Amino acid sequence: MQGRSMLPTLHPGDQVLVHPNAYRHRLPQQGDIVLARHPHQGGLYLIKRIQSVVSDQYFLIGDNLSESTDSRVFRAVTLDLILGKVVSLF
């Protein structure tokens, strides 16, 4: 984990375990913390919380709003950009 966008939940240097098949049989839910591909920078990965789900679009937001680049900037994302659910923190 880099950056401060998910403070106080996740800190810079934290490591997370991502379940890549978590959404194979169910859709992401509001409140889930997910690993997603940035919609405009394909090589950039984000860890964000799903704030809301509207019409199969997922609004991703950081817990630390003042330090987060998220769907407030790049808008809601589609399911194909969500790579998995964060299930554990080290």
C-alpha positions as CSV (number, residue, x, y, z in Angstrom):
1,M,0.0,0.0,0.0
2,Q,1.4,3.4,-1.0
3,G,-0.1,6.8,-0.3
4,R,-2.4,8.1,2.4
5,S,-5.7,7.8,0.6
6,M,-7.1,5.0,2.8
7,L,-6.1,6.3,6.2
8,P,-7.0,5.4,8.9
9,T,-8.0,2.0,7.5
10,L,-4.8,1.3,5.6
11,H,-1.4,3.0,6.1
12,P,1.5,3.5,3.7
13,G,3.6,0.3,3.8
14,D,0.6,-2.0,4.8
15,Q,0.3,-5.1,2.7
16,V,-3.1,-6.5,1.7
17,L,-4.4,-9.8,0.5
18,V,-6.8,-9.5,-2.4
19,H,-9.3,-12.3,-3.3
20,P,-9.4,-12.1,-7.1
21,N,-12.4,-14.4,-7.4
22,A,-14.5,-12.7,-4.7
23,Y,-17.0,-11.3,-7.2
24,R,-17.3,-14.4,-9.4
25,H,-20.6,-15.4,-7.8
26,R,-21.8,-12.1,-6.3
27,L,-21.4,-8.4,-7.1
28,P,-19.4,-5.9,-5.2
29,Q,-21.3,-4.3,-2.4
30,Q,-21.3,-0.8,-0.9
31,G,-18.5,-0.7,1.8
32,D,-16.2,-3.3,0.2
33,I,-12.6,-2.3,-0.1
34,V,-11.4,-3.3,-3.6
35,L,-8.4,-3.4,-5.8
36,A,-9.2,-1.7,-9.1
37,R,-7.4,-0.6,-12.3
38,H,-7.4,3.1,-12.8
39,P,-9.8,3.9,-15.6
40,H,-7.5,6.3,-17.4
41,Q,-4.0,4.9,-16.5
42,G,-4.1,1.2,-17.2
43,G,-0.9,0.4,-15.3
44,L,-2.0,2.1,-12.1
45,Y,-3.8,0.1,-9.5
46,L,-6.0,1.6,-6.7
47,I,-7.3,0.4,-3.4
48,K,-10.6,2.2,-2.6
49,R,-13.9,1.6,-0.8
50,I,-17.1,1.3,-2.8
51,Q,-19.2,4.2,-1.7
52,S,-22.2,3.5,-3.9
53,V,-23.5,1.3,-6.8
54,V,-25.7,2.8,-9.4
55,S,-26.6,1.1,-12.7
56,D,-23.7,-1.3,-12.6
57,Q,-21.3,1.6,-12.0
58,Y,-19.2,1.6,-8.9
59,F,-18.3,4.9,-7.2
60,L,-14.9,4.3,-5.5
61,I,-13.7,6.6,-2.8
62,G,-10.7,6.8,-0.4
63,D,-11.3,6.9,3.3
64,N,-9.0,10.0,3.6
65,L,-10.9,12.4,1.3
66,S,-8.3,15.1,1.4
67,E,-5.6,12.7,0.1
68,S,-7.5,10.6,-2.3
69,T,-7.8,10.6,-6.1
70,D,-11.0,8.6,-6.7
71,S,-14.3,8.6,-8.5
72,R,-14.8,12.2,-7.5
73,V,-12.1,12.8,-10.1
74,F,-12.4,10.0,-12.6
75,R,-16.1,9.1,-12.1
76,A,-17.6,5.7,-11.4
77,V,-16.0,2.6,-12.8
78,T,-17.4,-0.6,-14.3
79,L,-17.1,-4.1,-12.9
80,D,-14.3,-5.0,-15.4
81,L,-12.0,-2.6,-13.6
82,I,-12.5,-4.2,-10.2
83,L,-9.8,-6.8,-9.8
84,G,-10.7,-8.2,-6.4
85,K,-11.8,-7.7,-2.9
86,V,-9.3,-6.8,-0.1
87,V,-9.8,-9.5,2.5
88,S,-6.9,-9.1,4.8
89,L,-4.4,-6.6,6.0
90,F,-0.8,-7.2,7.2
